[in-house]
């Protein structure tokens, strides 16, 4: 039937397109840049929230906020960075 053919290589083109953007992550400089960019973005977003934080927040609440931010970023942002290299 029409449409029953299965393309075993359905994701090959996507992978070929992503390969160049992942190549830089394989180098030490690329890894450093990825980490630096990621941490700077997280830092900037957290610092923007400081004026809205309750005054009584101490290291426990701030630690929780930072932990939650990293957990959220792990689930969302790594996809935009191409994820972890295979």
N, C-alpha and C positions, 0 to 999 in steps of 0.2 A: 504494500500500500504506500501511497505517497506520504512522505513525512515519517515513515518507519525507519528510514536509514539513520544510523547512529554514527555520528562523527566522533571517532575515538580521540581525535586531536582537537576537541572543541575549545580547550583553553590554551592551546599552544600559541595562538596569535596574541592573546592577552599577555602571556608570559614573555613572549619576544618583545612586546612593547615595554614591559616593565623592567626587563633585564638591564637596559642602560641606566635607568634611575637607581637600580639596586647596586650597580657595580661600585659606585663610590663608597658604599657602606662597607665593602670588603677591605678597604684600605684603612690604615690607622688614622690617617687624616680625616677620612670620611666618617669614621666612628666618632672621633672627637667632635667634629662639626655637628653630627646628629645629636649627640648628647648635649653639647653646648646649646644648640638651638632649642631642644626640648626643655631643658632646665630653665633657660631664660624665659621662655613663654610661660611656663608654670609659675615661675617667680613673679613675673609681671602681673599675671592674672590674680595671684594671691595678694600682692601689694595693693592692687586696685580695690580690694575688698576691705582693707584695713579701716578706712573711715566709717564703714558700716558695722564694724564689729562692736559688740558690747564691751564697755570698759572693764567689766569684771572677768573677761576671758583671760585665762592664764596659760601656762605652757600645756596643760592637759587639753584644753579646747583647741589651741593652735596646732598641737600635734595631731589631733583628730582631723582638723580641717586639711592639713597638709597630706595626711595619709589618704583621706577621702579623695582629694584632688588627684593624687597620683593613681589611685585605683580607677577613677573615672577616665583619666588620660590613657591609662593602659588599655582600657576597653575601646576607646574611641580614636585617639590620635595616632597610635602606631600604624593604623591602616593608612593614614595619609602619608606616613613616612615610608610606606612600602612594607611594613611589618618587619619581623625578624628575618634575616636572610636564611635561606634553606641550607 
